[in-house]
């Protein structure tokens, strides 16, 4: 009897426990699931409050196996509005033609409505009842590690765009706390997240120690907030499809005329790649095309350099005598008198700078264009796995200060071609001393370029390597032509 009563009491106790658990489960707020939305170029995840917490941007399309991707994640929200984290939110979604719509609302009357096209990198949102917009980049937006001068390119910057121009601020520039702009956000070398309100506004920069990446915010009075966003590649066509002014993000640190050179080279490279669909070969052909297009200017520069060489050869014997026999002020007076007698301007050698003046703007334009060209990201060529990184033929097994832990072959090839071009440099109008001086300067420049370029992306080094190869080929052709016509110039070992 007692055993039966005890069993009945235990059974009743268990029943009461299960009943209590079921009752608590019924009273507990339901756990709402995140909302996932995939378009042709974006994979987005929103929390129940309508805040974007995770995003993957694909260029050109997510269904392309070779597409470059940016994956961002922030638990607090990549794009958030300071909404309450409760369970009273409800969600619904729809499709209007090729435009997705996501609607989030709660009992307090707060609403978040997203409008996202199936194509492109544009997002639009209307928020009711929020006081603040917050943009966060998360950890993955931080620059890729790069040794040496390659670290110049791998940076994250706050950016503000308005009709007055583009402001760029490094993450460590704590002296600036605000951006006044139509569009504001942050960018790294290849990707950007930008926001625009209905009017130009003030975006506050968060550089606190707790921040794990770039963070911007913009305060509002409560009401309807309408925003446009761009989350995608730093690529002119995609940027302009959202707003023409966004193209100003590209090459923002250059003068306007230099930016036009960059754009011209960008579209020329794209056209070449459409004909020859291998990016490495397209870069080499770009270098050749630029060389051909610049031939008229190069010929003028060569003519001016030849005039300088001829003048130097004519003055060299007398200048050597004056420097040998006179010193100080008397030497200077004799040299000036010689210039007057020979009707030569004391600054005549500056003519040779014309060649540099022609090359430098195109050089800067090509390198900035290749540095920001997202088409080179994760693109392989020969032994190079990624044209946007150093070629990294093999690991050294140890790390060298400044040069890193990889052996890069392409800068070495580039330098060897520069040395060969220096050895072949033998203008017929130069005397031995002048030629030796020019060769010495060319060799010194080759060493400087080796140090500068060693940690630069392979696409940029490939462009200049091709340029050096063209110079060597020209020098060989000129030597053969001179031998055929009996013009020998100064012998190398003279």
C-alpha positions in Angstrom: 0.0 0.0 0.0 2.7 2.5 1.0 4.7 1.6 -2.1 1.7 2.2 -4.3 1.0 5.6 -2.7 4.7 6.6 -3.0 4.7 5.7 -6.7 1.5 7.7 -7.2 3.0 10.7 -5.5 6.1 10.6 -7.7 4.1 10.3 -10.8 2.0 13.3 -9.8 5.1 15.3 -9.1 6.6 14.5 -12.5 3.3 15.4 -14.1 3.3 18.8 -12.3 6.9 19.5 -13.4 6.0 18.8 -17.1 2.9 20.9 -16.8 5.0 23.8 -15.4 7.6 23.5 -18.2 4.8 23.6 -20.8 3.3 26.6 -19.1 6.6 28.5 -19.0 7.2 27.6 -22.7 3.9 29.1 -23.5 4.6 32.3 -21.7 8.2 32.7 -23.0 8.5 35.0 -26.0 9.0 33.2 -29.3 12.5 33.2 -30.8 12.3 34.9 -34.2 14.6 33.7 -36.9 16.9 35.9 -38.9 15.8 36.8 -42.5 18.0 35.7 -45.4 17.9 37.4 -48.8 20.0 36.5 -51.8 20.3 38.5 -55.0 22.6 38.1 -58.0 25.4 40.0 -56.2 24.5 40.1 -52.5 23.8 37.5 -49.8 22.2 39.3 -46.9 21.1 38.3 -43.4 18.9 40.6 -41.3 18.1 40.2 -37.6 14.4 40.3 -36.4 14.7 44.0 -35.9 15.5 44.6 -39.6 19.2 45.4 -39.0 21.7 44.0 -41.5 24.1 41.8 -39.5 25.9 39.8 -42.2 26.6 40.4 -45.9 28.5 38.9 -48.7 29.1 40.9 -51.8 30.2 39.1 -55.0 31.8 40.6 -58.1 30.6 40.2 -60.7 27.9 37.7 -59.6 27.5 35.2 -56.7 26.8 32.3 -59.1 30.2 32.9 -60.8 32.8 30.4 -59.3 35.6 32.9 -60.1 33.8 35.8 -58.4 35.7 37.9 -55.9 33.9 38.1 -52.6 33.7 40.3 -49.5 32.2 38.8 -46.4 31.2 41.1 -43.5 29.7 40.3 -40.1 28.9 42.3 -37.0 26.7 41.1 -34.2 25.7 44.6 -33.4 24.7 45.2 -37.0 26.6 46.3 -40.1 23.7 48.7 -40.7 21.7 49.3 -37.5 19.3 51.8 -36.1 19.4 51.3 -32.4 16.1 49.4 -32.3 14.9 47.6 -29.1 15.9 43.9 -29.1 12.6 42.4 -28.1 10.3 39.7 -29.5 7.4 41.9 -30.6 8.8 42.3 -34.1 7.0 40.7 -37.0 8.4 40.2 -40.5 7.0 39.9 -44.0 8.6 39.9 -47.5 7.5 40.4 -51.0 8.7 40.7 -54.6 7.7 43.5 -56.9 9.0 42.5 -60.3 12.8 42.2 -59.8 12.8 44.2 -56.5 12.8 42.5 -53.1 11.0 44.1 -50.2 11.5 43.1 -46.5 9.3 44.7 -43.9 9.9 44.5 -40.1 7.5 46.1 -37.5 6.7 46.0 -33.8 3.8 46.9 -31.5 5.4 50.2 -30.7 4.9 51.4 -34.3 8.6 51.2 -35.3 9.1 49.9 -38.8 12.0 49.0 -41.1 11.4 48.5 -44.8 14.1 47.4 -47.1 14.0 47.7 -50.9 16.7 45.7 -52.7 16.9 45.1 -56.5 17.8 41.6 -57.7 20.7 43.1 -59.7 23.5 45.4 -58.5 24.8 46.5 -55.1 22.1 49.1 -54.2 20.1 48.9 -51.0 17.4 51.3 -49.8 15.7 51.5 -46.4 12.9 53.5 -44.7 13.0 53.5 -40.9 10.2 54.8 -38.7 10.8 55.6 -35.0 14.6 55.4 -35.0 17.0 58.1 -33.8 20.3 57.0 -35.3 21.9 55.2 -38.3 25.0 53.2 -37.5 27.4 51.7 -40.0 30.0 49.1 -38.9 32.6 47.3 -41.0 33.3 44.4 -38.7 36.7 42.6 -38.5 36.8 41.3 -42.1 37.1 44.8 -43.6 40.5 45.3 -42.1 43.4 45.5 -44.6 45.2 42.4 -45.7 48.7 42.2 -44.1 51.4 43.3 -46.5 55.2 43.9 -46.0 57.2 46.9 -47.1 55.7 49.5 -49.4 52.9 47.1 -50.3 51.3 48.2 -47.0 50.6 51.6 -48.5 47.9 50.1 -50.7 46.2 47.9 -48.0 44.4 50.5 -45.9 40.9 51.2 -44.6 39.8 54.7 -44.7 36.7 56.7 -43.8 35.4 58.5 -46.8 33.0 61.3 -47.4 31.7 62.4 -50.8 30.0 65.6 -51.7 29.9 68.1 -54.5 32.9 69.8 -52.9 35.0 66.7 -53.3 36.1 63.6 -51.5 37.4 63.5 -47.9 39.5 60.5 -46.9 40.5 59.8 -43.3 42.7 57.0 -42.0 41.3 54.9 -39.1 44.2 56.1 -36.9 43.6 59.8 -37.6 41.9 60.5 -34.3 42.1 64.3 -34.8 39.0 64.2 -37.1 35.7 63.1 -35.6 33.1 64.1 -38.2 32.4 63.9 -41.9 30.1 66.4 -43.7 29.0 64.6 -46.9 26.2 63.5 -49.2 27.6 60.0 -49.0 29.7 58.6 -46.2 31.2 55.3 -45.2 34.5 53.4 -45.4 36.5 51.7 -48.0 39.5 49.4 -48.3 41.4 48.7 -51.5 38.7 47.0 -53.4 35.4 47.3 -51.5 33.3 50.0 -49.9 30.1 50.5 -47.8 28.5 53.9 -48.2 25.3 55.5 -47.0 23.4 58.6 -48.2 20.5 60.3 -46.6 18.0 62.6 -48.3 20.3 65.6 -47.6 23.9 66.2 -46.8 24.5 65.3 -43.2 27.1 65.0 -40.4 28.5 61.5 -39.8 30.3 60.9 -36.5 33.4 58.8 -36.6 33.9 56.2 -33.8 37.6 55.5 -33.1 37.2 54.1 -29.6 39.4 51.3 -28.4 36.4 49.0 -28.3 35.7 49.4 -32.0 36.8 46.3 -34.0 36.7 48.1 -37.3 35.4 51.3 -39.0 32.3 52.7 -37.5 30.1 55.7 -38.4 26.9 57.1 -37.1 24.4 59.8 -37.9 21.8 61.1 -35.4 18.2 62.2 -36.3 15.1 63.3 -34.7 12.5 60.5 -34.5 10.5 60.2 -37.7 11.0 58.6 -41.1 14.6 58.0 -42.1 15.2 57.3 -45.8 18.7 56.0 -46.8 20.4 54.6 -49.8 23.4 52.3 -49.4 26.1 51.0 -51.7 27.8 47.7 -50.6 30.1 46.4 -53.3 33.3 46.8 -55.3 35.2 50.0 -55.9 34.4 49.7 -59.6 33.3 52.7 -61.8 30.4 51.1 -63.6 28.8 49.6 -60.5 29.3 52.8 -58.5 27.8 55.0 -61.2 24.8 52.8 -61.5 23.8 53.9 -57.9 24.9 57.5 -58.1 27.2 59.2 -60.6 29.0 61.0 -57.7 30.2 57.7 -56.3 32.7 57.4 -59.1 34.7 60.0 -57.2 35.7 57.3 -54.8 38.1 56.0 -57.4 41.6 57.5 -57.4 40.4 60.1 -55.0 43.9 61.1 -53.9 44.9 62.3 -57.4 44.4 65.6 -59.3 41.4 65.5 -61.6 43.5 65.3 -64.8 45.5 62.4 -63.4 42.2 60.6 -62.5 41.2 60.9 -66.2 44.4 59.2 -67.2 43.5 56.4 -64.7 40.0 56.0 -66.1 41.3 56.0 -69.7 43.8 53.2 -68.8 41.1 51.3 -66.9 38.8 51.2 -69.9 41.6 50.5 -72.3 42.7 47.5 -70.2 39.1 46.3 -70.0 38.8 46.5 -73.8 42.1 44.6 -74.3 40.9 41.9 -71.8 37.7 41.5 -73.7 39.7 40.6 -76.8 42.5 38.6 -75.0 40.6 37.1 -71.9 43.8 36.6 -69.8 44.4 39.5 -67.4 48.1 38.9 -67.2 48.5 39.1 -70.9 46.1 42.0 -71.1 48.4 44.0 -68.6 51.4 43.3 -70.8 49.5 44.4 -73.9 48.4 47.5 -72.1 52.0 48.4 -71.5 52.8 47.9 -75.2 49.7 50.0 -76.2 50.7 52.8 -73.9 54.2 52.7 -75.3 52.8 52.9 -78.9 50.4 55.7 -78.1 53.1 57.7 -76.5 55.6 57.3 -79.3 55.1 60.9 -80.7 55.8 62.4 -77.2 58.6 59.9 -76.7 60.3 61.0 -79.9 60.2 64.6 -78.9 61.7 63.7 -75.5 64.4 61.6 -77.3 65.2 64.5 -79.6 65.6 66.8 -76.6 67.8 64.3 -74.8 69.9 63.9 -77.9 70.4 67.7 -78.0 71.5 67.6 -74.4 73.9 64.7 -75.1 75.4 66.6 -78.1 75.9 69.7 -76.1 77.5 67.8 -73.2 79.9 66.1 -75.7 80.9 69.4 -77.2 81.5 71.1 -73.9 83.0 68.2 -72.1 86.7 68.7 -73.0 86.8 72.4 -72.1 84.7 71.8 -68.9 87.2 69.2 -67.9 90.1 71.6 -68.5 88.5 74.4 -66.5 87.7 72.1 -63.5 91.2 70.8 -63.6 92.9 74.2 -63.7 90.6 76.5 -61.7 88.8 76.3 -58.3 86.1 78.2 -56.5 84.7 81.4 -57.9 87.2 81.6 -60.7 86.1 78.1 -61.9 82.4 79.2 -61.8 83.2 82.4 -63.8 85.1 80.4 -66.4 82.2 77.9 -66.8 79.7 80.8 -67.2 82.0 82.4 -69.8 82.1 79.1 -71.7 78.4 78.9 -71.8 78.1 82.4 -73.2 80.7 81.7 -75.8 79.0 78.5 -76.9 75.6 80.2 -76.6 74.4 77.5 -74.2 71.9 78.2 -71.3 73.3 77.1 -67.9 70.1 75.1 -67.4 70.3 73.4 -70.8 70.4 69.9 -69.2 66.8 70.4 -67.9 65.7 69.6 -71.5 66.3 65.9 -70.6 63.6 66.2 -67.9 61.0 66.4 -70.7 61.1 62.6 -71.1 60.5 62.2 -67.4 57.7 64.7 -67.5 56.0 62.7 -70.2 56.4 59.3 -68.5 55.6 60.2 -64.8 51.8 61.1 -65.2 51.1 57.9 -67.2 53.3 55.9 -64.8 51.2 57.2 -61.8 47.9 56.6 -63.7 48.8 53.0 -64.6 49.8 52.1 -61.1 46.9 53.7 -59.4 44.5 52.0 -61.9 46.1 48.6 -61.4 46.2 49.1 -57.6 42.4 49.6 -57.4 41.4 47.3 -60.2 39.2 44.7 -58.6 39.4 42.5 -61.7 42.9 41.5 -60.6 41.7 40.3 -57.2 42.3 36.5 -56.9 43.2 36.4 -60.6 46.1 34.0 -61.5 48.7 34.2 -64.2 51.6 31.8 -64.8 53.0 31.1 -61.3 51.2 34.1 -59.8 48.2 33.0 -57.8 46.8 36.6 -57.3 47.7 39.6 -59.4 46.6 41.9 -56.6 49.3 40.5 -54.3 53.1 40.0 -54.7 53.9 37.0 -56.9 55.2 34.9 -54.0 57.0 32.2 -56.0 58.0 30.4 -52.8 58.2 30.8 -49.1 61.6 31.7 -47.7 61.1 29.9 -44.4 62.1 33.0 -42.5 61.1 36.7 -42.6 63.3 39.5 -43.8 62.6 43.0 -42.3 60.6 45.1 -44.9 60.8 42.4 -47.6 58.6 39.8 -45.8 58.8 36.0 -45.9 58.2 35.3 -49.6 60.5 35.2 -52.5 59.1 37.3 -55.3 60.5 36.5 -58.7 58.9 39.2 -60.9 60.7 42.2 -59.3 64.0 40.4 -59.9 63.2 39.9 -63.6 62.2 43.5 -63.8 65.5 44.6 -62.2 67.6 42.4 -64.5 65.9 43.9 -67.5 66.7 47.4 -66.2 70.3 46.4 -65.7 70.4 45.0 -69.3 68.9 48.2 -70.6 71.5 50.2 -68.8 74.3 48.1 -70.3 72.9 48.5 -73.8 72.5 52.3 -73.3 75.0 53.7 -75.8 73.9 56.9 -77.6 76.4 57.8 -80.4 76.6 61.4 -79.4 77.9 60.8 -75.8 81.5 60.7 -74.8 82.7 58.0 -72.4 82.4 60.0 -69.2 78.9 61.2 -69.9 77.8 57.7 -70.9 79.2 56.2 -67.7 77.5 58.8 -65.6 74.1 58.1 -67.3 74.6 54.3 -66.9 75.5 54.7 -63.3 72.3 56.7 -62.7 70.2 54.1 -64.5 71.7 51.3 -62.4 71.0 53.3 -59.2 67.4 53.8 -60.4 67.1 50.1 -61.1 68.1 49.3 -57.5 65.6 51.9 -56.1 62.8 50.4 -58.2 63.7 46.9 -57.0 63.3 48.0 -53.3 60.1 50.0 -54.1 58.4 47.3 -56.2 59.5 44.1 -54.4 56.4 44.1 -52.2 54.0 45.7 -54.7 51.2 43.7 -56.3 52.3 41.4 -59.2 49.9 43.2 -61.7 51.8 46.5 -61.1 55.2 44.9 -61.4 54.2 43.0 -64.5 53.2 46.3 -66.2 56.7 47.8 -65.5 58.5 44.6 -66.3 56.9 44.6 -69.7 57.9 48.3 -70.1 61.5 47.3 -69.4 61.3 44.5 -71.8 60.2 46.9 -74.5 63.1 49.3 -73.6 65.6 46.4 -74.0 64.1 45.4 -77.3 64.3 49.0 -78.6 68.0 49.2 -77.5 68.9 46.0 -79.2 67.2 47.1 -82.4 69.0 50.5 -82.3 72.3 48.8 -81.8 71.7 46.5 -84.8 70.5 49.6 -86.9 73.7 51.5 -86.0 75.9 48.7 -86.9 74.1 48.3 -90.2 74.6 52.1 -90.9 78.2 52.3 -89.5 77.3 54.3 -86.4 78.9 52.6 -83.5 78.8 55.0 -80.6 81.1 54.7 -77.6 82.4 51.2 -77.0 81.3 49.7 -73.7 84.8 49.1 -72.4 86.3 52.2 -73.9 
